[in-house]
Amino acid sequence: MKAITIAFFDTKPYDKDYFEPFLKEAGLPLELKFLQARLGADTAALAKGYDGICIFVNDRLDAETADILYRQGIKLIALRSAGYNNVDLAAIRGKIPAVHVPAYSPHAVAEYAISLLLTLNRKTHKAYSRVRDGNFSLVGLDGFDLYDKTAGIIGAGQIGRIVAEICRGFGMHVLVSDPYPRQEWAAAQGIRYTDNRELLTQADVVSLHCPLTPENKHVINRETLRYMKPGAIIINTGRGGLIDTKALIEALKHNRIAGAGLDVYEEEEGYFFEDHSGEVIQDDMLARLMTFPNVLITSHQAFFTREALSAIARTTVENFRLFFEKQELPNEIKNR
Ligand code: NAI
């Protein structure tokens, strides 16, 4: 059988490390090229001569890029992520099928969302630096008990439901919003479905777990921030575009919310996953966010556990195998 060639965009050393064991196990004639470049119209030519491409969250597959890939004869687009807001689905419709990894470890992301909440609330990141600096003062490190407070989870899918259950474990009241409610699950967990308005008005902690779609863009905006409970904490491990960053900065400046834990950012492609420590940050909104003492930013690492990386590699290799051997697409991203 002729080797199947795949160009991987935006790779780091760990991608190779996690993919290689599954490639050996699959025993397929797959030839992978691990590229550091991110996919975009200016780099799409790197995929010339390959059968498929594999991309991650900050590769951008817009209409122009899709057209170049199509003309180059790319047969499959495999996302090694769950979210696919970076792919112009209309542009690839009827031309190149796209697959993703619908679930790899919802626990990885849910546990990370909770770690952002605990860190931000109890200020362990500050305590760590203080103590290393010989400063044993507690002044300013006070947080609040999660017990008996209300958590609001927007998007009760695979990840959101785990976050909701962990919050119940803390003894919190939990409100969730989702257009497809699972009433049986909610009743068994003592959780209540409601709309975003009530959820935001009542919640002491709001965590975002819905996908970024045109409808969900800026689900947290100037208006919704206005009716959030003063003193509430907002956690975003979903996608940056779920929050209107400008409105968030205004709310933080006016102390309308207590803090924000952000693993994702609207314009993260310019910075996240790379070392920019020797440069002046040109993104003024990111720079402003970084100055707030009550904002905790991490570089899209919620997925980053050994279990999740292995599951991503296993499913992606299986996606290649099923498509190139049998023309099957069980994890196809449906063009809605
Ligand atoms: P999922 O598809 O299982 O759940 C998403 C849920 O959101 C669905 O139940 C859907 O009905 C609901 N939803 C859609 N629009 C909504 C709205 N306007 N209001 C309330 N609910 C709404 O997806 P999963 O696996 O739970 O992942 C959620 C998101 O988390 C992904 O789309 C992705 O963007 C993000 N993610 C982030 C990662 C990270 O490393 N930071 C890693 C993996 C996923």
Boltz pocket constraint, residues with backbone or C-beta under 6 A from the ligand:
constraints:
  - pocket:
      binder: B
      contacts: [[A, 82], [A, 83], [A, 84], [A, 102], [A, 103], [A, 106], [A, 109], [A, 154], [A, 155], [A, 156], [A, 157], [A, 158], [A, 159], [A, 160], [A, 177], [A, 178], [A, 179], [A, 180], [A, 208], [A, 209], [A, 210], [A, 211], [A, 212], [A, 215], [A, 216], [A, 219], [A, 237], [A, 238], [A, 239], [A, 263], [A, 264], [A, 300], [A, 301], [A, 302], [A, 303], [A, 304]]
      max_distance: 6.0
